[in-house]
Amino acid sequence: MRKLSGVTGVVAVAALALAACAQGTGGSSSGEDVTFDPEAALGGSLDVMGFGTDDEVATARVDRTKEALGDVDVTLTKGDLDIQQFLSAVAAGDPPELIYATRDQIGTFASRGAIIPLTACIEGEGIRTEDFRDFALNQVTFDGEVYGIPEFSTVALTMANADLLAAAGRSVEDVNGSSWEAISAATTAMHKADGGSLSVIGYDTKMPEFFPLWARANGAELLSDDGRTARLNDPAAVEALDWAVSVYTDQGGFPGIKAAKDASDPFGSGNQFAAGTLGAMPMEQWYINVLNDVSPDAPMVFDTVRDRQGQPLALAGGSAWAIPADTDNPAAACRWARVMTEVDTWLAAADARKSARDAEGKPFTGLLTGSAAADEAVRALVEPSGSPVWDAAVAAMYEANEGAVALPANPADAEFKTAWEDAVNRVLGGEAEPKASLDQAQEEAQSALDEAWADWDKKE
């Protein structure tokens, strides 16, 4: 799984289309006038936007789901969800039947009327929401109603080059986040600069994108549980930003780090870990398979990311199914979402992935699904690989998933994200100090939230 990019700009461009579709066009805009019945025969068409059968996991799940849909004619639009195309289609009264979106988009789509609440769908099709992890369900629950069915999840782990750690007299415990002082010391010990040119990055805090993780590790919650109050300038968040940037400063500054990263090939056999040019960093769990595929002999060591009390921590992301307003076939869309996220469907996908990995002589490292029941069933298929390194990676992934949290749904996700990203980038660029930059971000984020919530409250 990879994170969607460019969301903010696209949402801004599509704002007028989103506003235009806010009230829908009648018909099945709320789903309340549709009969959802798991035994009912279905027909018609189902256009799915943002999802394709690009690997054996997707293919196995789609095949099983198509069989459950019977005579429904399914069309998949591959690639990441094109937000502008989707919102324009809703505004024009010609939406797809189903979209595959990131969970942090659900609150905005819901608040503007672009997707429908799924209460009737969940009850009618018998979707087991109790199986989903709390963080995943909370991400798709807006103002008390569920608007999405959770899918894949992503969590970050601590990944490190064991040889570089050993040469510096350090261990993975020094870079797992439980002690920021230890990370800073390990960074200084591992990083190398030859003639002013950085040759080894000691530690990469992965800024700006991982700022929310470090803030949470320091006890800061950047958004209130109800999604209405920004807390970007919480003193703990300011301290986290100051420290995360200082790790770059200790290695000559962010520009040099960025240049070294841009020059590397993270998906090739000469990736930074294999080449010995990176000591450690947090990274999403899908990178385990990348490393195992292209550099299985790299001297790796893994752990969870830990907060400053030493407890496992992951700030989860992920995807979800959502049904657009005024779609022509919500019953088929709901059936699709149910079957695609059933435990048996995930098991079929896991079997397909395991068979493919076995044929290549590679370990099956499991799947993170957003469903606790499915995660448990899939994990039972994971066998010892014979490699302590890769087995430890899988164990860390599942441990991180148990400790995962996520930001709550809100109606201004793009604006909120832009506010904190811009704040971090100002500090990385030397344009502002952490507190002043986050103070500015707080004003921008809260203004966006207030406006979006006011619009929603008027509709209610």
LOVEX-826777 format. One line per 10 residues: number of its first residue (from 1); their letters; for each residue x, y, z of C-alpha. Coordinates in steps of 0.001 Angstrom, whole numbers. Example, Ala and Ser with C-alpha at 12.3 -4.5 7.8 and 13.67 -1.06 7.14 Angstrom:
1> as> 12300/-4500/7800 | 13670/-1060/7140 $
% end
This chain:
1> mrklsgvtgv> 0/0/0 | 1196/3486/-824 | -202/6765/308 | -2151/8917/-2093 | -391/12142/-3021 | -1510/15499/-4315 | -4797/15380/-2401 | -4722/18942/-1199 | -4363/20609/-4564 | -6995/18451/-6179 $
11> vavaalalaa> -9508/19075/-3437 | -8974/22811/-3766 | -9516/22674/-7515 | -12652/20610/-7046 | -14153/22707/-4247 | -16882/24185/-6438 | -17885/20787/-7702 | -18003/19489/-4150 | -20168/22339/-2984 | -22488/21847/-5937 $
21> caqgtggsss> -23101/18221/-5016 | -23646/18946/-1341 | -27397/18438/-1393 | -27396/15662/-3995 | -30109/15290/-6591 | -32658/13239/-4705 | -33137/9567/-5537 | -30989/7373/-3317 | -28869/10158/-1870 | -29266/8896/1700 $
31> gedvtfdpea> -29667/5187/1047 | -32792/5156/3232 | -35087/4317/319 | -33022/1298/-777 | -33562/-2278/347 | -30308/-3879/1422 | -30703/-7651/1736 | -27833/-10163/1636 | -30122/-12761/31 | -31555/-10499/-2676 $
41> alggsldvmg> -30613/-11135/-6293 | -28802/-8187/-7838 | -28452/-6867/-11353 | -27473/-3758/-13248 | -23987/-2320/-13345 | -21382/-1407/-10758 | -18746/1155/-11666 | -15929/1083/-9096 | -13578/4062/-9098 | -10063/3908/-7652 $
51> fgtddevata> -9471/143/-7507 | -7899/-2401/-9840 | -6714/-6011/-9921 | -3012/-5278/-10017 | -1867/-8242/-7914 | -2960/-11652/-6696 | -4467/-10228/-3495 | -6824/-7927/-5395 | -7625/-10536/-8036 | -8582/-13214/-5493 $
61> rvdrtkealg> -10854/-10835/-3637 | -12493/-9407/-6741 | -13166/-12880/-8144 | -14922/-13959/-4947 | -16902/-10731/-4735 | -18011/-10811/-8369 | -19343/-14315/-7784 | -21374/-13043/-4815 | -22806/-10213/-6950 | -24190/-12615/-9556 $
71> dvdvtltkgd> -25444/-10830/-12670 | -24022/-7410/-11807 | -21802/-6018/-14575 | -18669/-4739/-12780 | -16294/-2130/-14226 | -13108/-1204/-12352 | -11349/2130/-12872 | -7751/1420/-11905 | -5340/3792/-10238 | -5721/6031/-7209 $
81> ldiqqflsav> -9058/7787/-6845 | -9178/10867/-9073 | -10865/13213/-6631 | -11674/15927/-9137 | -13178/13418/-11558 | -15238/11845/-8785 | -16572/15104/-7372 | -17371/16418/-10824 | -19308/13232/-11567 | -21307/13605/-8338 $
91> aagdppeliy> -22030/17252/-9086 | -23211/16304/-12585 | -25547/13643/-11186 | -23603/10794/-12803 | -21449/9303/-10040 | -19877/5848/-9985 | -21596/3266/-7798 | -18632/2889/-5466 | -15327/4573/-4646 | -12126/3333/-3030 $
101> atrdqigtfa> -10707/6227/-1022 | -8219/6851/1747 | -9901/6882/5127 | -8789/10438/5888 | -10892/11661/2947 | -14154/10213/4246 | -15010/13061/6632 | -14758/15726/3933 | -16715/13682/1392 | -19419/13016/3990 $
111> srgaiiplta> -19686/16611/5182 | -20247/17861/1648 | -22867/15267/738 | -20676/13473/-1807 | -21169/10076/-126 | -24040/8560/1842 | -24203/7283/5432 | -24042/3482/5504 | -26323/2723/8452 | -28974/1032/6293 $
121> ciegegirte> -26329/-726/4210 | -24533/-2100/7277 | -27738/-3295/8920 | -29288/-4690/5745 | -26243/-6586/4459 | -25180/-7610/7936 | -21712/-6058/7796 | -19896/-6943/11005 | -18627/-3565/12147 | -17624/-5167/15444 $
131> dfrdfalnqv> -14862/-6969/13536 | -13169/-3721/12514 | -10414/-2144/14560 | -11538/903/16507 | -9064/3240/14824 | -10193/2137/11358 | -13895/2515/12127 | -13352/5873/13829 | -11631/7204/10712 | -14775/6567/8641 $
141> tfdgevygip> -17299/7672/11275 | -18350/11275/10816 | -20622/13033/13316 | -21788/9696/14699 | -22521/7866/11443 | -20388/5427/9482 | -19694/6569/5915 | -17085/4030/4844 | -16207/342/5171 | -12548/41/6232 $
151> efstvaltma> -10040/-1793/4063 | -6240/-2171/4110 | -4255/-495/6897 | -727/873/7008 | 1475/1237/10081 | 5069/2410/10380 | 7853/323/11890 | 11412/1055/12932 | 13746/-265/10222 | 17519/-186/10626 $
161> nadllaaagr> 20830/-1385/9202 | 22225/-3762/11804 | 25815/-3416/10587 | 25815/375/10903 | 24269/116/14355 | 26861/-2414/15494 | 29764/-396/14111 | 28531/2585/16128 | 28097/490/19258 | 24310/815/19132 $
171> svedvngssw> 21278/-1470/18909 | 17763/-1159/17512 | 16574/-179/20995 | 18574/3033/20580 | 16591/4036/17471 | 13078/2731/18139 | 11847/6038/19570 | 11729/5158/23252 | 14550/7652/23850 | 14934/10659/21600 $
181> eaisaattam> 18270/11373/23236 | 19430/7902/22196 | 18297/8494/18611 | 20188/11777/18469 | 23328/10126/19835 | 23016/7186/17420 | 22501/9620/14546 | 25749/11396/15318 | 27564/8082/15708 | 26327/6591/12409 $
191> hkadggslsv> 26197/9501/9996 | 29179/10182/7734 | 30064/13193/5637 | 33036/13147/3277 | 34302/16558/2266 | 31005/18141/3158 | 29028/15572/1134 | 26740/13323/3167 | 27536/9659/2533 | 25596/7976/5370 $
201> igydtkmpef> 22364/9251/6913 | 22446/8223/10536 | 18711/8567/11147 | 15853/9906/9031 | 12871/11221/10998 | 10890/11203/7719 | 9753/14792/7844 | 7426/16382/6994 | 5150/13362/6527 | 5835/11712/9897 $
211> fplwaranga> 5343/14802/12060 | 1986/13508/13428 | 3711/10285/14522 | 6419/12102/16497 | 3858/14472/17997 | 1770/11515/19176 | 4887/9758/20508 | 5407/12834/22693 | 1835/12755/23976 | 271/15345/21653 $
221> ellsddgrta> -3064/14717/19944 | -3207/17071/16973 | -6997/16938/16657 | -9730/16520/19268 | -11723/13284/19293 | -14775/15028/17828 | -12708/16413/14942 | -13605/20024/15750 | -10562/21410/17554 | -7034/21599/16157 $
231> rlndpaavea> -4154/21248/18589 | -1225/21752/16264 | 654/24102/18600 | 375/21874/21657 | 3703/22302/23517 | 4359/18585/23079 | 3900/18956/19305 | 6254/21947/19250 | 8857/19927/21140 | 8426/17016/18719 $
241> ldwavsvytd> 8944/19245/15677 | 11961/20905/17236 | 13592/17548/17962 | 12726/15887/14635 | 14282/18775/12711 | 17313/18817/15020 | 18137/15297/13861 | 18629/16739/10373 | 20529/19747/11706 | 22954/17401/13457 $
251> qggfpgikaa> 23735/15879/10052 | 24338/19122/8184 | 20729/20150/7537 | 17638/18967/5706 | 18776/19936/2163 | 21653/17469/2294 | 19430/14718/3663 | 16818/15333/974 | 19431/15343/-1791 | 20812/12006/-593 $
261> kdasdpfgsg> 17330/10491/-424 | 16359/11814/-3847 | 19489/10274/-5352 | 18701/6812/-3960 | 16453/4097/-5385 | 14307/2830/-2506 | 12809/67/-4679 | 16050/-1286/-6106 | 18737/-3673/-4935 | 20931/-678/-4135 $
271> nqfaagtlga> 18431/875/-1717 | 19860/2859/1201 | 19746/-42/3637 | 21408/-2473/1235 | 24007/126/237 | 24795/978/3842 | 23918/4643/3399 | 21075/4793/5956 | 21213/3834/9594 | 17536/3821/10570 $
281> mpmeqwyinv> 14111/5327/9926 | 10407/4698/10494 | 8671/3299/7404 | 5325/1732/6472 | 5081/-2045/6748 | 4718/-2676/3013 | 8409/-1816/2685 | 9245/-5128/4391 | 8284/-6991/1216 | 10160/-4507/-961 $
291> lndvspdapm> 13362/-5095/983 | 12870/-8842/1069 | 12282/-8903/-2688 | 15168/-6723/-3857 | 17758/-7036/-1084 | 16995/-10131/1040 | 20544/-10276/2371 | 20664/-6665/3577 | 21695/-6526/7263 | 18285/-5496/8567 $
301> vfdtvrdrqg> 16804/-5273/12044 | 13215/-4295/12877 | 11166/-3091/15827 | 7957/-1195/16381 | 8104/2560/16673 | 7765/3357/20364 | 6570/6377/22281 | 8761/8037/24884 | 7422/5671/27536 | 8647/2736/25464 $
311> qplalaggsa> 5188/1549/24378 | 4548/403/20773 | 2937/3135/18692 | 1662/3386/15157 | -290/6178/13499 | -2410/4178/11083 | -3587/5074/7622 | -5646/3063/5208 | -8407/2827/2672 | -12179/2391/2671 $
321> waipadtdnp> -15168/1742/437 | -17761/4527/185 | -21011/4862/-1757 | -21524/8146/-3638 | -24722/10148/-3312 | -27390/9496/-5960 | -25704/6412/-7331 | -27842/4103/-9450 | -27020/803/-7733 | -26308/1272/-4002 $
331> aaacrwarvm> -27474/-2272/-3221 | -24745/-3767/-5408 | -22216/-1292/-3997 | -23042/-2335/-442 | -22839/-6043/-1315 | -19429/-5441/-2881 | -18157/-3626/237 | -19413/-6415/2492 | -17933/-9326/566 | -14625/-7585/-144 $
341> tevdtwlaaa> -14051/-7099/3600 | -15291/-10470/4877 | -12844/-12703/6702 | -13200/-15480/4112 | -12379/-13049/1316 | -9249/-11889/3083 | -8291/-15522/3651 | -8670/-16218/-70 | -6409/-13253/-765 | -3879/-14408/1817 $
351> darksardae> -3851/-17906/300 | -3170/-16398/-3124 | -360/-14215/-1790 | 1167/-17072/200 | 1111/-19372/-2822 | 2820/-16740/-4952 | 5468/-16071/-2304 | 6047/-19800/-1736 | 6577/-20303/-5469 | 9235/-17587/-5415 $
361> gkpftglltg> 10887/-18994/-2301 | 9977/-15892/-314 | 8198/-15559/3037 | 4548/-14641/3347 | 4520/-11642/5682 | 791/-11337/6300 | -1729/-8588/5530 | -3175/-5735/7577 | -6847/-5396/6743 | -8518/-2922/9096 $
371> saaadeavra> -10451/-5886/10561 | -9184/-7489/13759 | -10985/-10735/12921 | -9426/-10899/9451 | -5981/-9967/10760 | -6118/-12823/13245 | -7253/-15321/10603 | -4603/-14232/8108 | -1828/-14264/10680 | -2526/-17960/11286 $
381> lvepsgspvw> -1249/-18574/7741 | 2080/-16877/8446 | 4779/-19496/8986 | 8331/-19120/10305 | 10537/-18209/7383 | 13751/-19624/8788 | 15156/-16097/8959 | 15086/-14396/12376 | 15358/-11026/10603 | 12202/-11326/8512 $
391> daavaamyea> 10263/-13140/11228 | 11062/-10240/13555 | 9799/-7828/10921 | 6438/-9604/10753 | 6187/-9754/14541 | 6896/-6025/14760 | 4247/-5305/12132 | 1538/-7120/14055 | 2628/-5617/17364 | 2496/-2136/15840 $
401> negavalpan> -987/-2820/14488 | -2229/-3680/17975 | -1020/-301/19236 | -2250/1739/16283 | -4206/4970/16555 | -5473/7427/13949 | -6670/10991/13603 | -10487/11236/13773 | -12680/12067/10802 | -13238/15751/10123 $
411> padaefktaw> -14729/17872/7328 | -11496/19676/6407 | -8911/16909/6165 | -7007/18407/3222 | -6802/21888/4748 | -5805/20450/8128 | -3021/18408/6551 | -1814/21339/4468 | -1579/23503/7599 | 765/21172/9466 $
421> edavnrvlgg> 2763/20182/6376 | 3392/23834/5545 | 4411/24465/9151 | 6958/21650/9092 | 8307/22727/5715 | 8822/26295/6953 | 10971/24972/9775 | 12852/22563/7524 | 13576/25437/5173 | 14834/27687/7949 $
431> eaepkasldq> 12007/30180/7419 | 10466/29916/10896 | 10990/28531/14377 | 8840/25544/15433 | 6513/27401/17822 | 5832/30350/15514 | 5271/28048/12575 | 2875/25785/14449 | 1057/28821/15891 | 384/29917/12314 $
441> aqeeaqsald> -672/26404/11356 | -3041/26263/14326 | -4843/29417/13169 | -5103/28134/9592 | -6304/24676/10581 | -8838/25905/13136 | -10256/28424/10680 | -10741/25682/8087 | -12344/23362/10625 | -14677/26067/11965 $
451> eawadwdkke> -15870/26953/8474 | -16395/23348/7416 | -18197/22381/10613 | -20405/25493/10375 | -21475/24470/6884 | -22251/20962/8099 | -24154/22130/11178 | -26359/24328/8977 | -27368/21287/6946 | -28180/19383/10078 $
% end
